[in-house]
Amino acid sequence: MIFRLLYKTVSMGALKYFILKVDPKKKMLFDPKESIDFNGHTGPFIQYTHARIKSVLRKSNENEAVYLIAELHPLEREILRGIYDFEAVMEEAGKTYSPALIANYAYELTKLFNRFYHDLSILKEEDANKRRFRLALSASCAQVLNNAMGLLGIQVPERM
């Protein structure tokens, strides 16, 4: 039952995302194989990244306050900038009637988070304050991805 629900969520997300990522003024050709790639510009890639973030957060036992760290890594700065840009992207998408702006924003933020996840330690970071900051940054990123995909009518699962 759970597998079937997850399958439906991912497959519907793949289809919706594939259609919505294209500017409404342009023509597109649907490729089912391309739409389900977990490493490409697809809904499942974004859904998987959201589930990955949630997994990292579940594994952490951090409940303490987060203090801004003095020196941010360039990837941390980029993610903060990306999260900050969400409101402007939503506004522009509404003005231009283009959900593709939100879809492509979610993809770019997903790529950025995956670079961050690959290059920097989150759970194994020795500096407790940096670890808590990275966890909070991850949680914020997950929330923004959830909101962006929600605007497109696409669910992002907690687990995959």
C-alpha positions in Angstrom: 0.0 0.0 0.0 2.7 2.5 1.0 4.8 1.5 -2.1 1.8 2.1 -4.4 1.1 5.5 -2.9 4.8 6.4 -3.3 4.8 5.1 -6.8 1.7 7.3 -7.6 3.3 10.3 -6.0 6.5 10.0 -7.9 4.9 9.1 -11.2 2.4 12.0 -11.1 5.2 14.3 -10.0 7.3 13.2 -13.0 4.5 13.9 -15.4 3.4 17.2 -14.0 6.9 18.5 -13.6 7.9 17.5 -17.1 5.0 19.5 -18.5 5.3 22.5 -16.2 9.1 23.0 -16.5 8.6 24.1 -20.1 7.6 27.8 -20.7 3.9 27.8 -21.7 4.7 29.7 -24.9 7.0 27.0 -26.2 6.3 23.6 -27.7 7.4 20.4 -26.0 7.7 16.8 -26.8 7.0 14.4 -23.9 9.6 11.7 -23.3 8.4 9.2 -20.6 11.9 7.8 -20.1 13.4 11.3 -19.6 10.7 12.3 -17.2 11.5 9.7 -14.6 15.3 10.1 -14.5 16.4 10.5 -10.9 19.5 12.5 -11.9 18.1 14.9 -14.5 15.9 17.9 -14.7 12.9 16.0 -13.4 10.3 15.9 -10.7 11.6 12.7 -9.2 15.1 14.3 -8.9 13.6 17.0 -6.8 11.3 14.6 -4.8 14.3 12.4 -4.1 16.4 15.4 -2.9 13.6 16.4 -0.6 13.4 12.9 0.9 17.2 12.9 1.3 17.0 16.1 3.3 14.3 14.8 5.5 16.4 11.6 6.0 19.4 13.7 7.2 17.1 15.7 9.5 15.6 12.5 11.0 19.1 11.1 11.6 20.2 14.2 13.5 19.3 14.7 17.1 19.9 18.4 17.1 17.3 20.5 19.0 19.5 23.3 20.2 19.4 26.9 19.0 21.2 27.8 15.8 23.6 30.7 15.8 24.8 32.3 12.5 28.4 31.3 12.0 31.0 33.9 11.3 32.3 32.4 8.1 29.9 30.9 5.6 31.1 28.5 3.0 30.3 29.7 -0.5 27.8 26.9 -1.0 26.0 27.9 2.2 25.8 31.5 0.9 24.4 30.3 -2.5 21.7 28.2 -0.8 20.8 31.2 1.4 20.6 33.4 -1.7 18.5 30.7 -3.5 16.1 30.4 -0.6 15.8 34.2 -0.4 15.0 34.4 -4.2 11.9 32.2 -3.9 9.5 35.0 -3.2 10.7 37.0 -6.2 10.4 33.9 -8.4 6.8 33.3 -7.2 5.9 36.9 -7.9 7.4 36.8 -11.4 5.7 33.4 -12.2 2.4 34.9 -11.2 2.9 38.0 -13.3 3.9 36.1 -16.4 1.6 33.1 -15.9 4.6 30.8 -16.1 4.8 27.9 -13.7 8.0 27.0 -15.5 9.8 29.7 -13.5 8.9 27.9 -10.3 9.7 24.5 -11.7 13.1 25.6 -12.9 13.8 27.5 -9.7 13.1 24.2 -7.7 15.5 22.3 -10.0 18.3 24.9 -9.6 17.8 24.9 -5.8 17.9 21.1 -5.8 21.1 21.0 -7.8 22.6 23.5 -5.4 21.6 21.5 -2.4 23.0 18.3 -3.9 26.4 20.0 -4.4 26.2 21.3 -0.8 25.4 17.7 0.4 28.2 16.2 -1.6 30.9 18.8 -0.8 30.2 19.6 2.8 29.7 17.4 5.8 26.4 17.9 7.6 25.9 15.2 10.2 29.6 14.5 10.6 30.6 18.2 11.0 32.7 18.4 14.1 31.8 22.0 14.9 28.4 21.7 16.7 27.3 25.2 15.7 28.2 24.6 12.0 26.4 21.3 12.1 23.3 22.9 13.6 23.5 25.7 11.0 23.8 23.2 8.1 20.8 21.2 9.5 18.7 24.4 9.8 19.8 25.4 6.2 18.8 21.9 5.0 15.4 22.1 6.7 14.8 25.5 5.1 15.8 24.2 1.7 13.4 21.2 2.2 10.6 23.6 3.1 11.1 25.8 0.1 11.3 22.8 -2.2 8.0 21.5 -0.6 6.4 24.9 -1.1 7.6 25.3 -4.7 6.5 21.8 -5.8 3.2 22.3 -3.9 2.5 25.4 -6.0 2.9 23.1 -9.0 0.6 20.6 -7.6 3.4 18.1 -7.0 3.8 16.2 -3.7 7.2 15.6 -2.2 7.5 12.5 -0.1 9.2 12.4 3.3 10.8 9.0 2.4 11.8 7.2 -0.8 
